[in-house]
């Protein structure tokens, strides 16, 4: 027998010995503690915090070695929008452990152990793990940026979790009431009270910097009113008038005493805020690892960025080539732009990676003369005349009323003489990154093995989905997908639906 064969035989015997000892140790541990080990038929175990691997089914691993504080562990299956199965491991912890962890926080706004807080922790760590992973994947991009501005303003950094509750860290998030951006400002509040700029080219509610600056300003105002951060957070959701009226009527001065007398959404708002705080700290103990969105192209810390004023006509595509930065990165850094273009005659601000502003300024005049920056190729402006209406104007310009309203941010069909209306080249406007973002990632479905895998889009309800796919009831969707609370659903999540004929 050769040396190599002897070495191979030795390695094989070492492996056998390791498996024998490991199995004995795991069995001994299981006998010492009253707990449930994985049956021999199960083949999935956690090897590390980000992976699940197949192992020898005869080798019993006791879950208590992996999650020693858990009272049980659930092996579950979720689905991607392609209908692929993903095996998941979900540790379930006793309430006493959650309470101990919540009490360990030393924040300026510490979480509180309460039934509502516990309910929301379970939503993120058990029922809606897809959303939790997406949040964890985005925090590296947004939290350093938000923390920087909160720190400079002298207010608690924990307020960054408000952006998670409001928009799931999505600057393109749009609520049914028309609130938009990371911090979800409605149009009237943004324009009238915060001086934010909204027009067919830009919507500053989606601007990372301006929206955060105005959110901080509002936080300070609310704290000045209530002198209590939990009440200020409740007022951010329900409005200061709602909170003040409840305080006067019921004589309560802290959130949890006042909570039963507030609107249902506000009752859940502060507990959800605390649950996200918990998720951020204890994700790994719940076997939750980050899912990084493909659309994210740059980190947002102010030390890595600069703001520069550039004059149009200027397309983002030409600018990207000139300064050696990808088009996707420029658009990611500037989500406030409806189109990837600065119009002729306008000087607007762009956020660029550090060190690229000087190059952009130097190239600005040259780029403005490029043929691709010819404004007539991208847009035109029409001045409303007496007797005009949207139907008449749309017919003349080969577009729809819906196009006109979308392009000009119109909330109704009312227009007035002298009003300027923008018209865009359809292909160019649809190339706007935020349009792609919405259409590529939400509302799709595929059919596989007798099921429909539907990706939720903004504005969906279970009733609409049931009706769209001819399902018997919303209860059938909830049962198939183990949905306990419909508020845990989020655009981008995938529902598994039983396919029906007719």
N, C-alpha and C positions, 0 to 999 in steps of 0.2 A: 504494500500500500504506500503510495507516494505521500510526500509532505503535504501537498495541497489537499489530498483526500482526507488525511488525518485532521488538518485544520478545519475542514468543512464538517467532519464528524463531530469534532469538539464543539464547534459553534452550535450544531444541531442539539447536542446534549445539554448545552448551557441554556438554550431556548426552552427545552422541555422542563428543565429544573426551574427556570423562572416562572413558567406558566403554572407548574405544580404549586410552588410557594405562593404565587399571587392568588391562585384560586383558594388555597387554604386560608390565607389572610383575610380575604374578602368574606369567606364563609364564617370565619371566627367573629369578624366585626358585626356581621348580620345577626349572629346569635346573641351578642352582647347588647344590641340595641333593638327595641321593638319597632321595626321598620320594614318596609316592603322592598324587596330586591327585584330586579328585572327578571322575568321568567326566562327559561332556557330558550323559548321560541323567539324572544326578542333579540334583535341583532344590532340595535343602535345604542351607542353610548357616547357621551361627551369625552373627547380627548383633550380639547382645550377650548378657550372661550369663543372661538370663531368657527369651529368645525364639528361635523358629525361624521363618524366613520363606521364602516362595517367591521365587526370583529367575529371571532369564533363564538357561535351561539352557546356553546357548552361552558364558556367562561363567564361566570356570574359576576357582574359589577354591582355593588351596592350603591344606590344613589346617594346615600349619606356621606360617602367619601367625596362626592363631587359637589354636593350642596348640603353641607352638614346641618344647616339650620332649617332646611325645608321639611315640611311635614309630609309632602307627597310630591311626585314628579309625574307629569303627563307627557306622553309621546303623542304628538299631534301632526296633522298634515295640512298644509296650506297650498295655495295654487297661484301660479303666475298667470299673466294675461295670455300666455301661450298654452295654458292648460297643463303645465308641468307641475308635478308634485314636489313639494319641499317639505322634508321631515324636520320637525321642530321639537325641542325639549323645553318644557315649561315647568320650572319649579314653583310650587305653591308653598308660601310661608304662613305660619300662624300669625294671627293679628298681633300677638305679643311681640314678635320679632319686628314687624313693621313699626309698631309703636316705639320700640327701643331705637330703631334707626331714625325715626322722625325726631325723637328727643335728643339725638346726638348732634343735630345741626346747630351751628354757632353763628348763623347769618344775622344780618340786621333785620331781615324779615323771615324769621324761622317758620317752618311748617308746623302745623298743629295736628295732633292725632284726633280725628273725628270720623264718624261714619261716612260722611260725604267724601272726605279726603281718601279714606280707604277704598271707597267705591271707585274713585277715579284712578287710583293707583292700579287697581285690578283691571280697569279698562285698558290702560296703557301696557301693563306687563303681562296680561293674559288674553284679553279679548281682541285688542287691536294692536298686535305686535308689529304688523306691517307699518302702521303710522309711526309707531315708536322708533323703529329702525330708520325710517326716513328722517325723522327729527334729529336723531343722533348723527346721521350722515351730514346734515346741513349745519350743525352747530359749529363745526370747525371753521366754516366760511363766515358765519354771521356773528357768533358770540364775541370774538375778540374786538370786532368793529363796534358792536353795541356797548360792550363793557367799557371800552375806551371813552366813549362819549358820556356814559353814565358816571364814570369815575371823575371825568373833568367837570361834570355838573354838580358833583358832590352829593349824589343821591344813590341809594342802594343798587348794587349791580344785579341783584335778584330780579329787578324789574325787566331784565332781558327776557324772562320767561313769559311775559305778557305777549311778546311777538309770536311765541309758539302757540299760545292759546288763540290769538287773533287770526293768524295766517298760516300756521305750521311752517314759518320761516319761508314763505313764498311771496316775493314782491308782486307777483301777478295775481294773487288771490283776489277774487271778486265775490262778495256776498250777495245774496238775493236782494238786499236792500240797497245795493250799489256801493257799499264800502269797499275800498281798494287799498292794496299795498301791505307792507309788513305790519303796519299798525292799524290798518282798516279804518281810514277816515272816509266819511261820506263827502260827496262833492261840495255841498253847501258849507259844511263846517270847514273844509280845507280852504275854500276860496275866500269866504267872508270873514272867518275868524283867525285863520292862520296865514293868509296871504299867499297860499300856494298857487302855482301857475298850472292851469289846465287848458289845453287847446288841442287842435288836431295833430300837432307835432309831438307834444310832450304832456305827460301827466305826472306832476311832481309827487303825487301820493305814492308812486312807485320808486321815486328817487331814494336810494339808501340813506344818503346824508340828510336831505331836507325833511324826509318823513321822520327820521329818528330825532332830529333836532326839535321838531314840533311836538313829537310824543313826549320828549323830556320837558318841554315847556308846559305841556298840559299836566304831566305828573306833578310838577312843582305847584301849579295852581291848585290841584286837587288836594295835595298834602297841606297847602296853606289853609284850605277850607276846613279839613277834618283833623289835622294834626295826628293822623293815624294812617299807616300805610295800607292796612287791609281794607279800611273804609275807602281810601283813595282808589285802590284797585277795583273795588266793587263799583265805585262811581265812574270809573273809566268805562265800565261795561254798561251800567244801568243809567248813568247820568247823575250829576251831583244833586239835582232836584229830587229825584226818586229816593236817594239815600237820606237826604235831609228831612224829607216829609215823614219817612218811616221812623227816623230817630225822634222827631217831635211827637209823633202820634203814640209811639210805644215806649218812649223813654229809655231806649237801649243805646249804649255808647260803644259797644264793641261788635265786630262783624258777626261772630257766631251766635250771639244773643239776638242780633237783629235779623239774622238770615231767614228765619221762617216768614218774615213779613216783607221780604223783598221779592221781585219777580223771579220766576223759576230759573231763567237763564242766569241771572245774577247770583242766585243761590248756588249754582254749580260753578260759577266763574272762578271764585277764589279757591275752592277745593281743587279744581282742575289745575290752577296755577301752582298750588303746592304739590300736586301729583307730578307735574313736569319737573319741579325742583328735585323731587325724590328720584325720578327716572334718570335725570342727569348724573346723579351721584351713584346710584346702585344698579345701573343697567346690566353690568356684567354678572351680578349675582342672580339676575333673572334670565341669563343666557340671551341677552340682546346685544347685538353688535351693529355698528353703523352700516347703512346702505347709502353709498355715495351717489347722488343723482348724476346722470350722464351730462346734463345740461350745465353743470357747474364748472367754471373754467378759471376761476381766480379767487384768491383769498382777499378779504376786504379790509384788513387792518390799515388804518390811515397812514401808517409809516411806509406802506408799500404802494401807496396811490398818490396821485396829484390831480388837481382840477385845473383845466386850462380852457380859456375862451378861444373859440375858433369861428371864423366867418364863412357863411355859405355863399354859393352852393357847394356842398361837400358831402360826398357819400362815405359811409363808414367803410365800404369795401375798398375804395381808393386809399383812404386814410390807413387802413390796416396794412396794406401792401407797403405804403411809404414808410411806416414806422416799425415794421417788422413784428407786428402783433396780430394774432388771429382775429378774424371778424367776430367769431363767437365770444372771445374774451372782451372785446370792446362792447358788444351788446350786453353781455352779462354784467359788466360794470355800469351800464347805463340803461337800466330797465325802464326808465321814465320815458324813453323815446318810443312813440308809436310806429315810427318808420326809421330805418337806418340812414337818415339823411338830415343835414342842416340846410334849410331852404335859402334861396337867394335873398340877400339883403338882411339876413338875421345873423347876429353874433350870439352864439349859445355856448354854454359850458358843457364840457365832456370830462368824465373821469377816465384817466389813463394810468397804466402802470408807471411807477416811479421812474423818472429819467426819460420818459417818452414825450413829455409835454413840450420841451424845447425843440425836439425834432419836428413835432406836429406843427408848431408855430412857424418854424422855418419853411416847411413844405406847404403851408396853407395857401399862399397866393398861387403857387404852381398848380396845386391840386384843383383849385377853383376853375381853372381854364381847361381841365380835362373834358372831353366830349361826354363821358359818362355822367358828368355833373350837370348836364344841360337840364334845367328845371322843367322844360316842356315835355321831357321824356317821363317825368315822374308825377307831376301834379299841375293843376291850374286852379285859379281862384275866381269865383263868380260873385258878383254883387247883386243882391236881391233887389228886384224892381217892384213897383206897385202892381198888385194883381197877381204876383207870383204865388205859387204854393209848391210844396215838395214834390207832388205828383208831376206837375208840369215841368219843374226843373229836372227831375230825374229822367223823364222821357226825352227831354232835349239832349241830355248828356249820357244816354245809354247806360244808366245805372239804376239801382233800385232805391226806394225810400229808405230801406234798411241800411244800404251803403251810405247814403247821405247822413243818416243819424249817427252811424258808427264813426264815420270820418270826422264829423264835427261835434261829437259829444252831445248831441241833442237828446233831451229827455222827452220831448213831445214833437208834434208836427208844426208847432207855431214858429213862424219866422216873421221878420219885419224888413221893410225897405231900407236898403243901405247895409244890411247884414252881409258879411263876407262868408261864403261857403267854399270849403276846399273840396276838390275832386282829385282822386288819386288814380294812377294807372293800377288796374286791378292786380296784375302780376307783381308789380313793385310793392304794393301795399301788403299783399299776402306773403311777401318775403320777409316782412317784419318778424323778428325773432319771437316776439311774444305770441304772435298768431300761430307760428309753428309750434311753439311750446304747448299751447292749449290744445291744438288739434292732434298733435302727435302723441300726447300722453294721457288724454282723457276721452272717455266715451267710446272706446273701441271694444269689440268683442270678437271672439273666435269660437268655433264649435268643434268639439272633440269628444269622442267616446260617449255620445248621448247627452253631453252637458254643454252649456254655454258658459264661457268665462268672460264676464263683463267688467270692464274697467270703469269705475264710477267717474262721472264728470260733474263739474260745478252745476248746482241747481237740481241735481237728481233727487228723487225721493223713492222710497221702496214702492210706493203706489205706482209711480210713473214706470219704474222698471218692470214691475209685475204686469202692467198693462201692455208695455212694449213687447214683451216676450210671451204674452198669453199664459201667464202663470195663474194658478187658482186663487192665490192670496199672498199678502205680504208675509203672513206667518210661515208660508212654505220657504220663502227666502231666508227668514230669520232662523228657521230650524236647520236648513241645509248648511248655513254658514255660522251657526252657533252665535248669533247676534243677541246679546243681552240688552244692549242700550243702543238705539239707532243713532244717538248723538256721537257714538264712537266711530261712525262711518266718515270717510274723508275722500275727496277727489283723488283718484289714483289707486285706491284700494280695489282689489279684484273680488268679485262675487261669483260663486259657483252656482249655476242655475240649472234645474232639471229641464231638459229640452222637451217641448210639447208640440204636437202637430196642430195645424189649423190656425 
